Amino acid sequence: MWPRTSRRTGSGRATGLAIYLQNVPQFVLTLIGTWKAGGVVVPLNPMYRDELAHILTDAGVTAIVSSENAWADRVGSGPPMPECGSC
């Protein structure tokens, strides 16, 4: 499913995908799916709050995979977590 979805969203070969998850099964699934699609994984540690903006800018990621809780904790009352209608 990931390679098909990644092609539609512009992610795939040589693109950076940030994974902002705790140690959960979805982390491993996202990691392997990104590698199989030829993408580059940028793992983000949720404990490093101050460095996230710099890491995302420096790595040039095109997408972020995050849990709703991690997104809400980091962004707060800002924009809601985007939905993937084709997933």
DRENDO-1510 file (C-alpha; in Angstrom, 1 decimal, always signed):
<recs>
REC; n; res; u; v; w
REC; 1; MET; +0.0; +0.0; +0.0 .
REC; 2; TRP; +2.8; +2.5; +0.9 .
REC; 3; PRO; +4.5; +2.4; -2.5 .
REC; 4; ARG; +1.2; +3.1; -4.3 .
REC; 5; THR; +0.2; +5.9; -1.9 .
REC; 6; SER; +3.7; +7.4; -2.0 .
REC; 7; ARG; +3.7; +7.7; -5.7 .
REC; 8; ARG; +0.4; +9.6; -5.6 .
REC; 9; THR; +1.6; +12.0; -2.9 .
REC; 10; GLY; +5.0; +12.7; -4.5 .
REC; 11; SER; +7.0; +10.7; -1.9 .
REC; 12; GLY; +9.1; +7.9; -3.1 .
REC; 13; ARG; +12.6; +7.7; -4.6 .
REC; 14; ALA; +15.1; +9.9; -2.9 .
REC; 15; THR; +12.5; +11.9; -1.0 .
REC; 16; GLY; +12.7; +12.3; +2.7 .
REC; 17; LEU; +9.9; +11.0; +5.0 .
REC; 18; ALA; +10.1; +12.0; +8.6 .
REC; 19; ILE; +8.7; +9.5; +11.1 .
REC; 20; TYR; +7.6; +11.2; +14.3 .
REC; 21; LEU; +6.4; +8.1; +16.3 .
REC; 22; GLN; +7.2; +6.4; +19.6 .
REC; 23; ASN; +8.3; +2.8; +19.6 .
REC; 24; VAL; +5.2; +1.3; +18.0 .
REC; 25; PRO; +4.6; -1.2; +15.2 .
REC; 26; GLN; +3.6; +1.6; +12.8 .
REC; 27; PHE; +7.2; +2.9; +13.0 .
REC; 28; VAL; +8.6; -0.3; +11.7 .
REC; 29; LEU; +5.9; -0.6; +9.0 .
REC; 30; THR; +6.5; +3.0; +7.8 .
REC; 31; LEU; +10.3; +2.5; +7.9 .
REC; 32; ILE; +10.2; -0.7; +5.7 .
REC; 33; GLY; +7.6; +0.7; +3.4 .
REC; 34; THR; +9.7; +3.8; +2.8 .
REC; 35; TRP; +12.8; +1.8; +2.1 .
REC; 36; LYS; +11.0; -0.5; -0.3 .
REC; 37; ALA; +9.7; +2.6; -2.2 .
REC; 38; GLY; +13.2; +3.9; -2.4 .
REC; 39; GLY; +12.6; +6.8; +0.0 .
REC; 40; VAL; +14.9; +8.2; +2.7 .
REC; 41; VAL; +13.8; +7.9; +6.3 .
REC; 42; VAL; +14.4; +10.8; +8.8 .
REC; 43; PRO; +13.5; +9.4; +12.2 .
REC; 44; LEU; +12.5; +12.1; +14.7 .
REC; 45; ASN; +12.8; +11.6; +18.4 .
REC; 46; PRO; +9.7; +13.1; +20.1 .
REC; 47; MET; +11.9; +14.0; +23.1 .
REC; 48; TYR; +13.9; +16.5; +21.0 .
REC; 49; ARG; +11.4; +19.3; +20.7 .
REC; 50; ASP; +13.7; +22.3; +20.1 .
REC; 51; GLU; +15.6; +20.6; +17.3 .
REC; 52; LEU; +12.6; +19.4; +15.2 .
REC; 53; ALA; +12.3; +22.5; +13.0 .
REC; 54; HIS; +16.0; +22.5; +12.3 .
REC; 55; ILE; +16.1; +18.8; +11.5 .
REC; 56; LEU; +13.0; +19.0; +9.2 .
REC; 57; THR; +14.4; +22.0; +7.3 .
REC; 58; ASP; +17.9; +20.5; +7.0 .
REC; 59; ALA; +16.7; +17.1; +5.8 .
REC; 60; GLY; +14.3; +18.6; +3.3 .
REC; 61; VAL; +11.5; +16.1; +4.1 .
REC; 62; THR; +8.4; +16.0; +2.0 .
REC; 63; ALA; +6.0; +14.3; +4.4 .
REC; 64; ILE; +5.7; +13.4; +8.1 .
REC; 65; VAL; +4.1; +10.3; +9.6 .
REC; 66; SER; +2.9; +11.0; +13.1 .
REC; 67; SER; +0.4; +9.8; +15.6 .
REC; 68; GLU; -2.5; +12.2; +16.5 .
REC; 69; ASN; -1.2; +12.4; +20.1 .
REC; 70; ALA; +2.3; +13.3; +19.1 .
REC; 71; TRP; +1.0; +15.8; +16.5 .
REC; 72; ALA; -1.3; +17.5; +19.1 .
REC; 73; ASP; +1.5; +17.5; +21.7 .
REC; 74; ARG; +3.9; +19.2; +19.4 .
REC; 75; VAL; +1.7; +21.5; +17.4 .
REC; 76; GLY; -0.8; +22.2; +20.2 .
REC; 77; SER; -3.8; +24.2; +19.2 .
REC; 78; GLY; -2.3; +24.9; +15.8 .
REC; 79; PRO; -3.4; +23.4; +12.5 .
REC; 80; PRO; -5.1; +20.0; +12.7 .
REC; 81; MET; -3.4; +16.9; +11.6 .
REC; 82; PRO; -3.9; +16.5; +7.8 .
REC; 83; GLU; -5.9; +13.5; +6.7 .
REC; 84; CYS; -4.9; +11.2; +3.9 .
REC; 85; GLY; -8.0; +10.6; +1.9 .
REC; 86; SER; -6.5; +7.9; -0.3 .
REC; 87; CYS; -5.0; +5.8; +2.5 .
</recs>
